[in-house]
Amino acid sequence: MVVPTFENRSVKFRFQLFQKYQIILVLMFGLRKSVFIEFNFFVKNYGNSFKLWFYSEILKTITIF
């Protein structure tokens, strides 16, 4: 994958955030179903507070784009 070079600093920062949240994006789109199922199990064990945190992170990630 070719990493584009950005003139704009904010765009560069957004790209770094995208790299940081790639795992969340993979979970979100369910590309790895086994990981997704394990994650759902993890969420059930740790309750709704974590779930809310996770969804807020996803929303932040979406609003970046």
C-alpha positions as CSV (number, residue, x, y, z in Angstrom):
1,M,0.0,0.0,0.0
2,V,1.4,3.4,-1.0
3,V,1.2,5.9,1.8
4,P,0.2,9.3,0.3
5,T,2.1,12.4,1.4
6,F,-0.1,15.2,2.5
7,E,0.6,18.9,2.5
8,N,-2.2,19.6,4.9
9,R,-1.2,18.7,8.5
10,S,-4.8,17.9,9.6
11,V,-5.3,15.5,6.7
12,K,-2.0,13.8,7.7
13,F,-3.3,13.5,11.3
14,R,-6.5,12.0,10.0
15,F,-4.6,9.4,8.0
16,Q,-2.6,8.5,11.1
17,L,-5.9,8.1,13.0
18,F,-7.2,5.9,10.3
19,Q,-4.2,3.6,10.7
20,K,-4.7,3.6,14.5
21,Y,-8.4,2.5,14.1
22,Q,-7.9,0.0,11.3
23,I,-8.6,-2.9,13.7
24,I,-11.9,-1.2,14.7
25,L,-12.8,-0.8,11.1
26,V,-12.1,-4.5,10.4
27,L,-14.3,-5.4,13.3
28,M,-17.0,-2.9,12.2
29,F,-17.3,-4.4,8.7
30,G,-17.1,-7.9,10.0
31,L,-14.3,-8.9,7.6
32,R,-12.9,-11.3,10.1
33,K,-16.1,-13.1,11.4
34,S,-14.3,-15.2,14.0
35,V,-12.7,-12.0,15.5
36,F,-16.1,-10.3,15.4
37,I,-17.8,-13.2,17.3
38,E,-15.0,-13.3,19.9
39,F,-15.4,-9.5,20.3
40,N,-19.2,-9.8,20.8
41,F,-18.5,-12.4,23.5
42,F,-16.0,-10.1,25.1
43,V,-18.6,-7.3,25.1
44,K,-21.2,-9.4,26.7
45,N,-18.8,-10.3,29.5
46,Y,-17.7,-6.8,30.2
47,G,-21.1,-5.1,29.9
48,N,-22.7,-2.1,28.2
49,S,-20.2,0.6,29.4
50,F,-17.5,-0.9,27.2
51,K,-20.0,-1.4,24.3
52,L,-20.9,2.3,24.5
53,W,-17.3,3.3,24.5
54,F,-16.6,1.1,21.5
55,Y,-19.5,2.5,19.5
56,S,-18.4,6.1,20.4
57,E,-15.0,5.2,19.1
58,I,-16.6,3.9,15.9
59,L,-18.6,7.1,15.5
60,K,-15.5,9.2,16.0
61,T,-13.8,7.1,13.3
62,I,-16.7,7.5,10.9
63,T,-16.9,11.3,11.4
64,I,-13.2,11.6,10.6
65,F,-14.0,10.8,7.0
